[in-house]
Amino acid sequence: MEKNSKIRAGMIGLGAIGVRMLEKFSSHENIELTAVCEPNQEKVDACRNKLPNASFYTDYRDMLKDELDLVYIGAPPKFHHDMAVEALKRGMHVICEKPLANSLMEAEGMALASDGAGVTAAMNFPLMYNKAVSVLEEKLAKNEIGAVKRAEVKIHHAVWPRPWQQNAWIGGREQGGFIREITPHYIQLIHHLFGSIKDVQSFVEYPEDESLCETGIIAQMKLEDGTSILVDGLSGIGEDDHVRFKLYGEHGTLSLVNWSRLEQGTINQETEEVLLDDSSIPTRELLSEVAAAIQGKKSRIVDFKAGLEVQTILEQLLQPAAQVPGTKVQS
């Protein structure tokens, strides 16, 4: 790729998240979306007019024969390994959706393939480009809530899969479920803010139908300094969807609510929303950060090594693999 030319990108997958990424790829000033791989013809027809100069494929292996600099992988998790490894072998930069893979062995293979490949291997963890998270980081650095005593991750959904994300795998036990889909975001965020996680104890509840994903989880983990992390996940309940990451400090609390709302409270002040527009912290964006990394500039990406660290904890949350339906079992 010439120094001042646009990054030639190809996309694999036009699911709910892929369609969102399609808009970002096709409008980015430093990226030219030249290829799309999607087996669903209706989805291809829906975007063909938006990309009159792009090539369309139904087999990713054919697409990877194209002249591409960057490949985005938005396929279901069990396909990540083969797609990413093939792209890396061809010297292409990669952005992969989370989780990194569908097993720890596959994730290890992907991280190994990215080592020494001489390319950027990044993951799509949107929280890293969320202004609320950047402001939360700033407040922690200023010690506004004092020493953190506990972290909590709450994932409550009225129904799973969510109405906007209905597909063949997201509600299945093999690849889907909110543990695989949601908790990696917060495992990665905790790693980013505080370091490694250890001592995972997990109780997962599954329905009688063994093809369906979990309906609940209660888990406890710890940071290296012994600080507890609690995970409370539940679906199929009479409550609006509510996802919250809350930090309890000796002087106050910070909460990331429903992904992008930041709240702060103290003993003497009720919990209030933090107005993000008041912050001087600039907004980051995944594709711009990846483009900067490709160009050898300073960037903020989550690489495959970090993705493997997340996968390690994720697999511990999901273990043991075989559980008695309708019961909660400790890992």
C-alpha positions in Angstrom: 0.0 0.0 0.0 1.4 3.4 -1.0 1.9 5.8 1.8 -0.8 8.3 0.8 -3.3 5.9 -0.8 -6.5 4.8 0.7 -6.7 1.6 2.6 -8.4 -1.0 0.5 -10.8 -2.9 2.7 -13.0 -6.0 2.4 -15.9 -6.9 4.8 -17.1 -10.4 5.7 -20.6 -10.5 7.1 -23.6 -8.2 6.8 -25.4 -9.1 10.0 -26.8 -6.5 12.4 -23.4 -5.3 13.5 -21.9 -5.8 10.0 -24.5 -3.4 8.5 -23.5 -0.8 11.0 -19.9 -1.2 10.2 -20.7 -1.1 6.5 -21.8 2.5 6.9 -18.6 3.4 8.7 -16.4 1.7 6.2 -18.1 3.2 3.2 -17.9 6.8 4.6 -14.4 6.8 6.0 -12.1 9.3 4.4 -9.0 7.0 4.5 -10.6 3.7 3.6 -12.0 2.5 0.3 -14.4 -0.5 0.7 -13.7 -2.5 -2.4 -15.1 -6.0 -1.5 -17.9 -7.5 0.5 -18.5 -11.2 1.3 -22.1 -12.2 2.3 -23.9 -15.5 1.4 -27.4 -13.9 1.9 -28.4 -12.6 -1.5 -31.1 -10.3 -0.1 -28.5 -8.5 2.1 -26.2 -8.2 -0.9 -28.9 -6.7 -3.0 -29.7 -4.2 -0.2 -26.2 -2.7 -0.2 -25.1 -3.2 -3.8 -26.5 0.2 -4.9 -24.5 1.9 -2.1 -21.3 0.3 -3.4 -21.4 0.3 -7.2 -17.7 -0.2 -7.5 -17.3 -3.0 -5.0 -16.9 -6.7 -5.7 -19.3 -9.1 -4.0 -18.5 -12.6 -2.9 -20.3 -15.5 -1.2 -17.1 -17.3 -0.2 -14.5 -15.4 1.9 -11.7 -17.4 0.4 -12.5 -16.0 -3.0 -12.6 -12.5 -1.5 -9.2 -12.9 0.1 -7.7 -13.4 -3.3 -8.6 -9.8 -4.1 -6.0 -7.0 -3.6 -7.0 -6.0 0.0 -5.1 -4.2 2.7 -7.6 -4.7 5.5 -10.3 -7.3 6.2 -13.2 -6.9 8.7 -14.6 -10.2 10.1 -18.2 -9.9 11.1 -19.2 -13.5 10.7 -20.4 -15.7 13.7 -17.6 -16.7 16.2 -17.0 -20.2 14.9 -15.7 -18.8 11.6 -13.4 -16.2 13.1 -10.3 -18.5 13.3 -10.1 -19.7 9.8 -11.0 -16.4 8.3 -8.5 -14.4 10.4 -5.6 -16.9 10.0 -6.1 -17.0 6.2 -6.1 -13.2 6.0 -3.0 -12.9 8.2 -1.2 -15.4 6.1 -1.8 -13.2 3.1 -0.3 -10.2 4.9 -3.7 -8.4 5.4 -4.6 -6.3 8.4 -7.6 -7.6 10.3 -10.4 -6.3 12.4 -12.3 -9.1 14.1 -15.6 -8.9 16.0 -15.7 -10.2 19.6 -15.3 -12.7 21.0 -12.1 -13.5 19.3 -13.1 -17.1 18.6 -15.4 -19.8 19.6 -12.9 -21.7 21.8 -9.8 -21.0 23.8 -7.8 -23.2 21.4 -9.0 -21.2 18.4 -8.2 -17.9 20.1 -4.7 -19.1 20.9 -4.2 -20.0 17.3 -5.3 -16.6 16.2 -3.1 -14.8 18.6 -0.1 -16.9 17.5 -0.8 -16.2 13.9 -0.9 -12.5 14.6 2.5 -12.5 16.3 5.2 -11.5 14.0 2.8 -11.2 11.0 3.9 -7.6 10.5 0.3 -6.4 10.3 -2.4 -4.9 12.6 -4.7 -7.4 14.1 -7.4 -5.5 16.0 -10.8 -6.3 17.6 -14.0 -4.3 17.6 -14.5 -3.4 21.2 -16.6 -0.2 20.9 -16.2 0.7 24.6 -12.6 1.7 23.9 -13.9 4.4 21.6 -16.8 5.5 23.8 -16.4 9.0 25.3 -18.1 7.9 28.5 -15.4 5.4 29.1 -12.7 8.0 28.4 -14.2 10.3 30.9 -14.5 7.4 33.4 -10.8 6.7 32.9 -10.0 10.4 33.6 -12.1 10.4 36.8 -10.3 7.3 38.0 -6.9 8.8 37.2 -8.0 11.9 39.3 -9.0 9.5 42.2 -12.4 11.0 42.3 -14.1 8.0 43.9 -11.0 6.8 45.9 -9.8 3.2 46.0 -12.1 0.9 44.1 -13.6 -1.7 46.5 -15.8 -3.6 44.1 -16.9 -3.8 40.4 -20.2 -5.0 39.2 -21.4 -6.0 35.7 -25.2 -6.3 35.4 -26.7 -7.7 32.1 -30.5 -7.9 32.2 -32.5 -8.4 29.1 -36.3 -8.8 28.7 -35.7 -11.2 25.8 -32.6 -12.8 24.3 -31.8 -12.6 21.4 -32.6 -8.9 21.4 -35.4 -7.9 18.9 -32.9 -6.1 16.6 -30.4 -9.0 16.5 -32.5 -12.1 15.5 -30.5 -14.7 13.6 -29.8 -18.4 13.5 -26.9 -18.5 16.0 -27.2 -15.7 18.5 -29.7 -17.5 20.7 -27.9 -20.9 20.4 -25.7 -22.6 22.9 -22.9 -23.3 20.4 -22.0 -19.7 19.6 -24.6 -17.4 21.1 -25.9 -16.1 24.4 -25.4 -12.9 26.3 -22.3 -14.3 28.1 -20.5 -14.6 24.8 -22.0 -11.5 23.3 -22.0 -9.0 26.2 -19.5 -10.0 28.9 -16.4 -9.8 26.6 -16.9 -6.0 26.4 -16.7 -5.6 30.2 -13.9 -8.2 30.7 -11.9 -6.2 28.2 -12.8 -2.9 29.9 -11.8 -4.3 33.3 -8.5 -5.5 31.9 -7.9 -2.1 30.4 -8.7 -0.2 33.6 -7.3 -2.5 36.3 -5.3 -5.4 34.8 -5.7 -9.2 34.9 -8.6 -11.1 36.3 -8.3 -14.3 38.3 -10.3 -16.8 40.5 -13.4 -17.1 38.4 -16.3 -18.8 40.0 -19.4 -19.1 37.8 -23.0 -20.4 38.1 -24.8 -20.6 34.8 -28.4 -21.5 34.2 -29.6 -23.1 31.0 -33.1 -24.0 29.7 -34.2 -27.6 29.2 -33.7 -27.3 25.4 -30.0 -28.1 25.0 -29.7 -26.2 21.7 -30.6 -22.9 23.4 -28.2 -20.5 25.2 -28.1 -19.6 28.9 -30.8 -17.7 30.7 -28.8 -16.6 33.7 -25.4 -16.2 35.3 -24.1 -15.3 38.7 -20.3 -15.1 38.9 -17.5 -13.7 41.0 -14.0 -12.9 39.9 -11.1 -11.0 41.4 -8.4 -8.5 40.3 -4.8 -9.3 41.2 -5.1 -7.2 44.3 -8.1 -9.2 45.5 -10.8 -6.7 44.6 -14.1 -8.5 43.8 -15.9 -8.4 40.5 -19.5 -9.5 40.5 -21.4 -10.6 37.3 -25.2 -10.7 37.3 -26.8 -11.8 34.0 -30.5 -12.6 33.4 -32.8 -12.8 30.4 -36.5 -13.5 29.9 -37.7 -11.1 32.7 -40.4 -8.4 32.9 -37.9 -5.5 32.9 -36.5 -3.2 30.4 -33.1 -4.1 29.1 -30.5 -2.8 31.5 -26.7 -3.2 31.1 -24.5 -1.5 33.8 -20.9 -1.5 34.8 -20.5 0.0 38.3 -17.5 0.8 40.3 -17.8 1.2 44.1 -15.1 3.4 45.5 -14.3 4.5 49.1 -15.5 8.0 48.3 -18.2 7.5 45.6 -19.4 5.5 42.7 -19.1 5.6 38.9 -21.5 3.7 36.6 -21.5 3.1 32.9 -25.2 2.6 32.2 -26.6 1.1 29.0 -23.2 1.4 27.2 -22.9 5.2 26.9 -24.4 7.0 29.9 -22.0 7.8 32.7 -23.3 8.4 36.2 -21.4 9.5 39.4 -22.5 9.7 43.0 -21.1 10.2 46.5 -22.4 9.9 50.1 -23.4 13.6 50.1 -24.6 13.9 46.5 -27.2 11.9 44.7 -26.1 9.9 41.7 -26.3 12.1 38.6 -25.5 11.8 34.9 -22.1 13.2 33.9 -22.4 15.6 31.0 -19.9 14.3 28.5 -20.0 17.5 26.4 -18.3 19.3 29.2 -15.2 17.1 28.8 -12.3 18.2 26.6 -11.5 14.5 25.9 -11.7 14.0 22.1 -13.9 11.3 20.6 -12.1 8.2 19.2 -13.3 6.0 16.5 -12.3 2.4 15.7 -11.6 2.7 12.0 -9.5 5.9 12.4 -7.5 4.2 15.2 -6.9 1.1 13.0 -5.9 3.3 10.1 -3.4 5.1 12.3 -2.0 1.8 13.4 -1.6 0.6 9.8 0.2 3.8 9.0 2.6 3.3 12.0 1.1 6.1 14.1 0.1 6.2 17.7 -3.2 4.5 18.1 -5.6 2.9 20.5 -6.5 -0.6 19.4 -7.4 -3.9 21.2 -5.1 -6.5 19.6 -5.5 -10.3 19.4 -3.3 -10.8 22.4 -5.7 -8.8 24.5 -8.5 -10.7 22.8 -7.0 -14.0 23.9 -6.9 -12.7 27.5 -10.6 -11.9 27.3 -11.3 -15.3 25.8 -9.5 -17.0 28.6 -11.8 -15.4 31.2 -14.9 -15.9 29.0 -14.3 -19.6 28.8 -14.0 -19.8 32.5 -17.3 -18.1 32.9 -18.9 -20.6 30.5 -17.4 -23.7 32.1 -18.2 -26.4 32.7 -19.4 -27.0 29.2 -21.9 -29.7 30.1 -24.4 -28.6 32.7 -27.7 -30.1 33.9 -30.5 -28.0 32.2 -32.4 -25.8 34.6 -29.7 -25.8 37.3 -26.9 -23.5 38.4 -23.5 -25.2 38.4 -20.2 -23.8 39.8 -17.2 -23.8 37.4 
